[in-house]
Amino acid sequence: MGEPRSKEKPFSISKRLVWEAYQRVKANNGAPGADGCSIEDFEADLKNNLYRIWNRMSSGSYFPPPVLAVEIPKAHGGVRILGVPTVADRIAQTVVAMELEKRVEPKFHPDSYGYRPRRSALDAVGTCRERCWKVCIRKSCAGMPGSGVTVSER
């Protein structure tokens, strides 16, 4: 006989995290996915829909549904295919992103700006400019009386 199964879920996902993910998805006002369910439709049975997402993710049985393929015209002709996930799948993706961000973000180097939350290419350029000015000022002031910068610090 095998060991009795634990009644705990294999993945520790809080219901609060699912709620916060739902709030982010709702604030984004996305379009319905392949199931045709809008945010408003999802909210009609909000408690059960959020519970279903939490239960499936926590038990490891969540499987994403198909996405809706939408053609987006390109500026110079042709089209690009955009996949629109369902509302429930966007919530599940947001749960995963929030959990990964919490665990991985502290491991990044402070000067890493690519694909990071609350950071942009303009932030990177700003940091470079700030550092360049400090170096330029230090070099131009070197050896001047009262500057506090000696020639050896160049």
VENWO-V111912 format. One record per residue. N is the residue number from 1. RES is the residue in one small letter. SS is DSSP state (a for helix, b for strand, c for the rest). OMEGA is omega in whole degrees, 0 to 359 (NA if undefined). Layout:
n: (N	N)
res: (RES	RES)
ss: (SS	SS)
omega: (OMEGA	OMEGA)
//
This chain:
n: (1	2	3	4	5	6	7	8	9	10	11	12	13	14	15	16	17	18	19	20	21	22	23	24	25	26	27	28	29	30	31	32	33	34	35	36	37	38	39	40	41	42	43	44	45	46	47	48	49	50	51	52	53	54	55	56	57	58	59	60	61	62	63	64	65	66	67	68	69	70	71	72	73	74	75	76	77	78	79	80	81	82	83	84	85	86	87	88	89	90	91	92	93	94	95	96	97	98	99	100	101	102	103	104	105	106	107	108	109	110	111	112	113	114	115	116	117	118	119	120	121	122	123	124	125	126	127	128	129	130	131	132	133	134	135	136	137	138	139	140	141	142	143	144	145	146	147	148	149	150	151	152	153	154)
res: (m	g	e	p	r	s	k	e	k	p	f	s	i	s	k	r	l	v	w	e	a	y	q	r	v	k	a	n	n	g	a	p	g	a	d	g	c	s	i	e	d	f	e	a	d	l	k	n	n	l	y	r	i	w	n	r	m	s	s	g	s	y	f	p	p	p	v	l	a	v	e	i	p	k	a	h	g	g	v	r	i	l	g	v	p	t	v	a	d	r	i	a	q	t	v	v	a	m	e	l	e	k	r	v	e	p	k	f	h	p	d	s	y	g	y	r	p	r	r	s	a	l	d	a	v	g	t	c	r	e	r	c	w	k	v	c	i	r	k	s	c	a	g	m	p	g	s	g	v	t	v	s	e	r)
ss: (c	c	c	c	c	c	c	c	c	c	c	c	c	c	a	a	a	a	a	a	a	a	a	a	a	a	a	a	c	c	c	c	c	c	c	c	c	c	a	a	a	a	a	a	c	a	a	a	a	a	a	a	a	a	a	a	a	a	a	c	c	c	c	c	c	c	c	b	b	b	b	b	b	c	c	c	c	c	b	b	b	b	b	b	c	c	a	a	a	a	a	a	a	a	a	a	a	a	a	a	a	a	a	a	a	a	a	c	c	c	c	c	c	c	c	c	c	c	c	c	a	a	a	a	a	a	a	a	a	a	a	a	a	a	a	a	a	a	a	a	a	c	c	c	c	c	c	c	c	c	a	a	a	c)
omega: (179	178	178	180	176	178	178	178	180	180	182	178	183	176	178	178	178	178	179	178	177	181	178	180	179	180	182	178	180	179	176	178	184	180	179	183	178	176	180	177	180	181	180	177	189	184	181	180	179	178	180	179	180	183	181	179	182	182	180	182	180	176	184	177	178	177	177	178	180	179	178	180	176	183	184	178	182	180	175	180	178	177	180	179	177	178	181	180	176	177	179	178	180	176	180	180	180	180	178	180	181	183	189	185	181	182	180	175	181	180	177	184	185	176	180	179	178	176	181	176	179	175	179	179	179	178	178	180	181	181	179	179	179	180	180	180	180	182	182	181	184	177	179	180	177	182	183	180	180	180	182	180	182	NA)
//
